[in-house]
Amino acid sequence: MRNAFIDELIKAARVREDIVLIIGDLGYSVIEPFADEFPDRFFNAGIAEQNMMGMAAGMASEGMHVFTYSIGNFPTWRCAEQIRNDVDYHNLSVTNVVVGGGVAYGSLGYSHHAIQDYALMRSLPNMLIAAPGDPMETRACMHYLLEHAGPSYLRLGKAGEANYHLSQPEISPGRWLKVRKGSDKHVLLSTGFGLQIAMKLIHTDEYSDRTVYSMPLWSMEAKSIQASQIQPYKEIITIEDHLQDCGFGSWLLESIVNSNDDLMQKIKLMALGQDVCSTFADQQSLVKAFNRFT
């Protein structure tokens, strides 16, 4: 996913002089092609995420579309105040890019578990969450973010994610993207790395008949269209590599909280259990051990 991101960013920067990349002294072996080709539009803010976000907001206020880049929790929780007050409040074109969402850096422990980032970002009224499930969705998200200016959060995997689309899909905020056709009544609905999990689950007896959808773009405003998408199905299981509290499944339930009870009863959540917070292991082990129905 990160290679797809930097490839699309370079393509955009070749035709748009307003594209800027700022890193927090991380991302080496990925960002060098951009830095080499556009040295005047590449900045290393150092290990100072609050300064990085302040720089990004300042440049965006002067008409630039700024991409910040770091790993895990560093460009979210460390600079939450700057994201809230400088970027989101002023509705600026800053795309905060995180590589290693969920437990992709699980072997480094809780400090690197990005499992509460949706909770933070989805509470901001102007923030668009872009959580692609594979490299093709990453390219689609980049195209959308470049064409629709505003505060955004691009949550990427670490590396090696399988592609489940033959070509770049058409996406829009809140719209379910069908990845695999199965049952007319039973659905796995994923966001981000949840797509990788869902596409493994369909190889088990319990989920072999499920239709799989991905939702790579979502926001507060996108809640309004969820009820109509939920209506045709008997059961929707949301899948995410995030804690249940304030995560994607919770967001979907919130979208229909004022609807009839029948819709609410269709939704089940598969999310990371809280025990993952005190555990370090590789990504696959953590996902397998701590994903559960709640």
C-alpha positions as CSV (number, residue, x, y, z in Angstrom):
1,M,0.0,0.0,0.0
2,R,2.7,2.5,0.9
3,N,4.4,2.0,-2.5
4,A,1.1,2.6,-4.2
5,F,0.7,5.8,-2.1
6,I,4.1,7.3,-3.0
7,D,3.7,6.3,-6.7
8,E,0.4,8.2,-6.9
9,L,1.8,11.2,-5.0
10,I,4.7,11.5,-7.4
11,K,2.4,11.3,-10.4
12,A,0.3,14.1,-8.9
13,A,3.3,16.2,-8.0
14,R,4.5,16.1,-11.6
15,V,1.4,18.0,-12.8
16,R,0.5,19.9,-9.6
17,E,2.9,22.4,-8.0
18,D,0.8,22.6,-4.8
19,I,1.7,19.0,-3.6
20,V,4.0,19.0,-0.6
21,L,5.3,16.0,1.5
22,I,6.4,16.4,5.1
23,I,7.8,13.5,7.1
24,G,8.5,13.0,10.8
25,D,12.0,11.5,10.3
26,L,10.4,8.2,9.2
27,G,9.5,6.6,6.0
28,Y,12.9,5.9,4.6
29,S,13.0,3.3,1.8
30,V,9.6,4.6,0.7
31,I,9.7,8.4,0.4
32,E,13.1,8.8,-1.4
33,P,11.7,8.9,-4.9
34,F,9.6,11.9,-4.0
35,A,12.4,13.6,-2.1
36,D,14.8,13.2,-5.0
37,E,12.4,14.4,-7.7
38,F,10.9,17.3,-5.7
39,P,13.5,18.5,-3.2
40,D,11.9,21.9,-2.9
41,R,8.6,20.3,-1.8
42,F,9.9,17.8,0.6
43,F,10.6,18.5,4.3
44,N,11.7,16.4,7.2
45,A,10.3,18.0,10.4
46,G,12.3,15.6,12.6
47,I,10.9,13.7,15.5
48,A,8.5,16.5,16.3
49,E,5.0,15.6,15.1
50,Q,3.3,18.6,16.6
51,N,5.7,20.9,14.6
52,M,5.1,18.7,11.5
53,M,1.3,19.2,11.7
54,G,1.8,23.0,12.4
55,M,4.0,23.3,9.3
56,A,1.4,21.4,7.3
57,A,-1.4,23.7,8.4
58,G,0.6,26.8,7.6
59,M,1.5,25.6,4.1
60,A,-2.1,24.5,3.5
61,S,-3.4,27.9,4.6
62,E,-1.3,29.3,1.7
63,G,-2.9,27.0,-0.9
64,M,-0.8,23.9,-0.8
65,H,-2.1,20.3,-0.4
66,V,0.2,18.9,2.2
67,F,0.8,15.2,2.9
68,T,2.3,14.3,6.3
69,Y,3.8,10.8,6.7
70,S,4.8,8.7,9.7
71,I,4.0,5.4,11.3
72,G,1.5,4.1,13.9
73,N,0.3,6.5,16.5
74,F,2.9,9.2,16.0
75,P,1.2,11.5,13.6
76,T,-2.2,11.1,15.3
77,W,-2.1,11.0,19.1
78,R,1.1,12.9,19.5
79,C,-0.3,15.9,17.6
80,A,-4.0,15.5,18.3
81,E,-4.4,19.1,19.3
82,Q,-2.8,20.5,16.2
83,I,-4.9,18.2,14.0
84,R,-8.0,19.4,15.8
85,N,-7.3,23.1,16.1
86,D,-5.0,23.9,13.2
87,V,-6.1,21.5,10.4
88,D,-9.7,20.3,11.0
89,Y,-11.1,23.5,12.6
90,H,-9.8,25.6,9.6
91,N,-10.8,22.9,7.1
92,L,-7.4,22.8,5.5
93,S,-6.1,20.5,2.8
94,V,-3.8,18.3,4.9
95,T,-3.8,14.6,4.4
96,N,-2.3,12.8,7.4
97,V,-0.8,9.6,6.2
98,V,-0.2,6.7,8.6
99,V,1.6,3.6,7.6
100,G,1.2,0.5,9.8
101,G,-2.4,1.0,10.9
102,G,-3.9,-1.5,13.3
103,V,-1.3,-3.9,14.6
104,A,1.0,-4.0,11.6
105,Y,3.9,-3.0,13.9
106,G,2.5,-5.4,16.5
107,S,6.0,-6.8,17.5
108,L,6.9,-3.4,18.8
109,G,4.1,-3.4,21.4
110,Y,1.4,-1.0,22.5
111,S,3.2,2.2,21.7
112,H,3.0,1.2,18.0
113,H,-0.5,-0.3,18.0
114,A,-2.6,2.1,16.0
115,I,-5.9,0.7,17.4
116,Q,-7.6,3.9,18.7
117,D,-6.9,6.1,15.7
118,Y,-10.3,5.8,14.1
119,A,-11.8,6.9,17.5
120,L,-9.8,10.1,17.3
121,M,-10.1,10.9,13.6
122,R,-13.8,10.2,13.2
123,S,-14.7,12.6,16.0
124,L,-13.5,15.5,14.0
125,P,-16.3,17.1,12.0
126,N,-14.4,17.9,8.8
127,M,-12.2,14.8,8.7
128,L,-12.5,12.2,5.9
129,I,-11.1,8.8,6.7
130,A,-9.5,6.9,3.9
131,A,-8.8,3.3,4.9
132,P,-8.0,1.3,1.8
133,G,-8.1,-2.5,2.0
134,D,-5.5,-3.2,-0.7
135,P,-3.1,-1.4,-3.1
136,M,-5.8,-0.7,-5.8
137,E,-8.0,0.9,-3.2
138,T,-5.0,2.9,-2.1
139,R,-4.7,4.4,-5.6
140,A,-8.4,5.1,-5.7
141,C,-8.3,6.8,-2.3
142,M,-5.3,9.0,-3.5
143,H,-7.2,10.1,-6.6
144,Y,-10.3,11.0,-4.5
145,L,-8.3,12.9,-1.9
146,L,-6.4,14.8,-4.5
147,E,-9.6,15.8,-6.2
148,H,-11.5,16.7,-3.0
149,A,-9.5,19.2,-0.9
150,G,-10.0,19.2,2.9
151,P,-8.7,17.5,6.0
152,S,-8.2,13.8,5.5
153,Y,-6.6,10.7,7.2
154,L,-5.1,8.1,5.0
155,R,-4.5,4.8,6.9
156,L,-2.2,2.4,5.2
157,G,-1.0,-1.1,5.9
158,K,2.7,-1.8,6.3
159,A,3.6,-3.9,3.2
160,G,2.8,-6.9,1.2
161,E,-1.0,-6.6,1.3
162,A,-2.8,-8.8,-1.4
163,N,-4.7,-7.1,-4.2
164,Y,-8.3,-8.0,-4.5
165,H,-9.3,-5.7,-7.4
166,L,-8.2,-6.2,-11.0
167,S,-8.3,-2.5,-11.6
168,Q,-8.7,0.7,-9.7
169,P,-12.3,0.8,-8.3
170,E,-14.7,3.8,-8.3
171,I,-15.2,5.0,-4.7
172,S,-17.0,7.7,-2.8
173,P,-17.5,8.3,1.0
174,G,-19.8,5.9,2.7
175,R,-20.5,3.7,-0.4
176,W,-20.0,0.0,0.0
177,L,-17.6,-1.4,-2.6
178,K,-18.4,-5.0,-3.6
179,V,-15.2,-7.1,-3.6
180,R,-16.7,-10.6,-3.7
181,K,-20.2,-11.8,-4.6
182,G,-21.7,-14.4,-2.4
183,S,-25.0,-14.7,-0.3
184,D,-27.8,-12.3,-1.1
185,K,-28.5,-11.9,2.6
186,H,-25.2,-12.2,4.5
187,V,-22.3,-9.7,4.3
188,L,-18.9,-9.1,5.6
189,L,-18.3,-5.3,5.6
190,S,-14.7,-4.2,6.1
191,T,-12.6,-1.1,6.2
192,G,-8.8,-0.9,5.9
193,F,-6.9,-4.1,6.7
194,G,-10.3,-5.6,7.5
195,L,-10.6,-6.5,3.9
196,Q,-7.5,-8.7,4.1
197,I,-9.1,-10.4,7.1
198,A,-12.4,-10.8,5.4
199,M,-10.9,-12.4,2.3
200,K,-9.3,-15.0,4.5
201,L,-12.5,-15.7,6.4
202,I,-14.3,-16.7,3.3
203,H,-12.0,-19.7,3.0
204,T,-13.5,-21.1,6.2
205,D,-16.7,-23.1,6.4
206,E,-18.5,-20.5,8.5
207,Y,-18.1,-17.6,6.1
208,S,-17.6,-19.3,2.8
209,D,-20.9,-18.0,1.3
210,R,-20.5,-14.4,2.4
211,T,-20.6,-11.4,0.1
212,V,-17.6,-9.1,0.9
213,Y,-17.8,-5.4,0.8
214,S,-15.1,-2.8,1.6
215,M,-15.7,0.8,2.7
216,P,-12.4,2.7,2.0
217,L,-13.9,6.2,2.5
218,W,-16.1,7.2,5.5
219,S,-16.9,10.3,7.5
220,M,-19.5,11.9,9.7
221,E,-21.5,13.0,6.7
222,A,-21.4,9.5,5.2
223,K,-23.6,8.1,8.0
224,S,-26.7,9.4,6.3
225,I,-26.6,6.8,3.5
226,Q,-25.9,3.7,5.6
227,A,-29.5,2.7,6.4
228,S,-30.4,2.2,2.8
229,Q,-27.4,0.0,2.2
230,I,-28.1,-2.1,5.3
231,Q,-31.8,-2.6,4.5
232,P,-31.6,-5.5,1.9
233,Y,-29.5,-7.8,4.1
234,K,-30.2,-10.1,7.0
235,E,-26.8,-9.9,8.7
236,I,-23.8,-7.5,8.3
237,I,-20.6,-8.3,10.1
238,T,-18.2,-5.4,10.3
239,I,-14.5,-6.3,10.3
240,E,-11.7,-4.0,11.4
241,D,-8.2,-4.0,13.0
242,H,-9.2,-1.5,15.7
243,L,-10.8,-1.7,19.2
244,Q,-14.5,-2.0,19.1
245,D,-15.0,1.2,21.1
246,C,-15.4,4.2,18.7
247,G,-14.3,2.1,15.8
248,F,-15.8,1.3,12.4
249,G,-18.5,-1.0,13.6
250,S,-19.5,1.5,16.2
251,W,-19.6,4.2,13.5
252,L,-22.0,2.0,11.5
253,L,-24.3,1.4,14.5
254,E,-24.3,5.1,15.2
255,S,-25.5,5.8,11.6
256,I,-28.7,3.9,12.3
257,V,-29.3,4.6,16.0
258,N,-32.4,6.6,15.2
259,S,-33.8,4.0,12.8
260,N,-36.0,1.0,13.6
261,D,-34.7,-1.8,15.8
262,D,-34.7,-4.2,12.9
263,L,-31.7,-2.5,11.3
264,M,-29.7,-2.4,14.6
265,Q,-30.2,-6.1,15.1
266,K,-28.7,-6.9,11.7
267,I,-25.2,-5.6,12.7
268,K,-22.5,-7.7,14.4
269,L,-19.1,-6.3,15.2
270,M,-15.7,-8.1,14.7
271,A,-13.0,-6.0,16.3
272,L,-9.8,-6.3,18.3
273,G,-10.3,-7.3,21.9
274,Q,-8.8,-5.1,24.6
275,D,-6.3,-7.8,25.6
276,V,-4.4,-6.8,22.4
277,C,-3.3,-3.7,24.3
278,S,-1.0,-5.6,26.6
279,T,0.4,-8.0,23.9
280,F,3.1,-7.8,21.3
281,A,3.4,-10.3,18.4
282,D,3.4,-10.3,14.7
283,Q,0.3,-8.8,12.9
284,Q,-1.2,-12.1,11.9
285,S,-0.9,-13.6,15.4
286,L,-2.5,-10.6,17.0
287,V,-5.4,-10.5,14.5
288,K,-6.0,-14.2,14.8
289,A,-5.9,-14.2,18.6
290,F,-7.8,-11.1,19.4
291,N,-10.4,-10.6,16.7
292,R,-13.8,-11.5,18.2
293,F,-17.5,-11.0,18.0
294,T,-18.9,-8.5,20.5
